[in-house]
């Protein structure tokens, strides 16, 4: 009697993750080309987000935005956000670039790029990562308005978006 064995190949996809905290500006085109170079053709969708420094705050013109971070702690906090995104969606590549230092209005401040097999996963994970960067990543942000300066916290709207993600977990 011959025994037939059924073997199932388990496809383990390792998510490529890159987290960079930097003073220098970034190139969206270079980030896109980097993703294409890493891609083996299995990616079906890429969603990205670029955040810019606004020229107006809640009640006055903004002359600059200053961001501080704690090296190591900031990257770890972003890594935790990405790990949660990986647990929720089938992802293949994630890049987060966040600038620090003094940035002028119109400057690029953050870049999030997520690649997945399908667009729903890419869109949802990109939005998730950005929402949590606004509330859970370890950054201190100071808004400058001429002579006045004020430290910023996550807005009620940002907190509400994160609460909505937590509600989906239940």
C-alpha positions in Angstrom: 0.0 0.0 0.0 1.3 3.4 -1.0 0.8 6.3 1.4 0.2 9.7 -0.2 1.5 12.6 1.7 0.1 16.0 1.1 2.6 18.8 1.6 1.4 22.4 1.6 4.0 25.0 1.0 3.7 27.8 3.4 4.5 31.1 1.7 6.1 33.4 4.2 6.3 36.9 2.9 8.8 39.0 4.7 7.7 42.6 4.9 10.4 45.1 3.9 10.4 47.9 6.5 12.3 51.1 6.4 12.1 53.8 9.1 14.1 57.0 8.7 14.1 60.0 10.9 16.1 62.8 9.3 16.6 66.5 8.9 17.2 66.4 5.2 14.3 66.5 2.7 13.3 63.4 0.8 12.5 62.6 -2.8 9.2 60.9 -3.4 10.5 59.8 -6.8 13.5 58.2 -5.2 11.3 56.4 -2.7 9.2 55.1 -5.5 12.2 53.9 -7.4 13.5 52.2 -4.3 10.3 50.3 -3.9 10.3 49.3 -7.6 13.9 48.0 -7.2 12.9 45.9 -4.1 9.7 44.6 -5.8 9.8 41.1 -7.3 6.5 41.7 -9.1 4.3 40.4 -6.4 3.0 43.9 -5.4 -0.4 44.7 -6.8 -0.9 48.1 -5.1 1.1 50.9 -3.6 -0.5 53.7 -1.4 1.5 56.7 -0.3 1.0 59.8 1.7 3.1 63.0 1.8 2.5 65.5 4.6 3.4 69.1 4.2 3.9 71.9 6.8 0.9 74.2 6.6 1.3 78.0 6.5 -1.6 78.6 8.9 -2.3 77.3 12.4 -5.5 77.3 14.3 -5.6 81.1 14.7 -2.5 82.6 13.1 0.0 82.4 10.2 2.8 79.8 10.7 6.4 80.7 10.0 7.8 77.3 10.9 7.3 74.0 12.5 10.0 72.6 14.8 10.1 68.9 15.5 12.2 67.1 18.1 12.6 63.4 18.7 14.3 61.0 21.0 16.6 58.8 18.9 15.8 55.1 19.3 12.6 55.7 21.1 11.0 57.4 18.1 12.0 54.6 15.8 10.7 52.0 18.3 7.3 53.8 18.5 7.0 53.8 14.7 8.1 50.2 14.6 5.2 49.3 17.0 2.8 51.1 14.7 4.1 49.2 11.7 3.9 45.9 13.5 0.3 46.5 14.2 -0.4 47.3 10.6 1.4 44.1 9.6 -0.9 42.1 11.9 -4.0 43.7 10.4 -3.2 43.5 6.6 -1.2 41.5 4.1 1.6 43.9 3.4 4.9 43.6 1.5 6.8 46.8 1.9 6.5 49.8 4.3 8.5 53.0 4.3 8.2 55.8 6.8 10.3 58.9 6.5 9.8 61.6 9.1 11.7 64.9 9.2 12.9 66.7 12.3 14.3 70.1 12.9 13.0 73.5 11.8 10.8 73.2 8.7 9.2 76.1 6.7 5.7 76.2 5.4 5.3 74.1 2.3 8.2 71.7 3.3 7.6 68.0 3.2 7.4 66.6 6.7 6.4 63.0 6.4 6.3 60.2 3.8 4.4 56.9 4.2 4.5 54.3 1.5 2.8 50.9 1.8 2.8 48.1 -0.8 0.6 45.1 -0.7 -0.9 42.5 -3.0 -4.2 44.4 -3.2 -5.3 48.0 -3.0 -7.6 47.7 0.0 -4.7 46.5 2.2 -2.4 49.2 0.9 -4.9 52.0 1.3 -6.0 50.9 4.8 -2.5 50.3 6.1 -1.2 53.6 4.8 -4.1 55.5 6.5 -3.6 53.5 9.7 0.1 54.2 9.9 -0.4 57.9 9.2 -3.2 58.2 11.9 -1.0 56.6 14.5 2.1 58.6 13.5 0.0 61.7 14.5 -0.9 60.3 17.9 1.5 57.6 19.0 4.9 58.3 17.5 7.4 60.0 19.8 7.8 63.5 18.4 7.5 66.9 20.0 6.2 69.6 17.6 6.4 73.3 18.1 4.6 75.7 15.9 6.2 79.1 15.3 4.1 82.2 14.4 6.4 85.2 14.3 7.3 86.0 17.9 4.9 83.4 19.4 5.6 79.7 19.8 3.4 76.9 21.0 3.9 73.2 21.5 1.3 71.0 19.7 -0.5 67.9 20.7 -2.6 65.5 18.7 -5.9 67.1 17.7 -9.3 65.8 18.9 -9.9 64.7 15.3 -6.6 62.8 15.2 -7.5 61.1 18.5 -11.0 60.3 17.2 -9.5 58.5 14.1 -7.3 56.4 16.4 -10.3 55.6 18.6 -12.1 54.4 15.5 -9.2 52.0 14.6 -9.4 50.6 18.2 -13.1 50.2 17.9 -12.6 48.0 14.8 -10.4 45.6 16.9 -13.4 44.7 19.1 
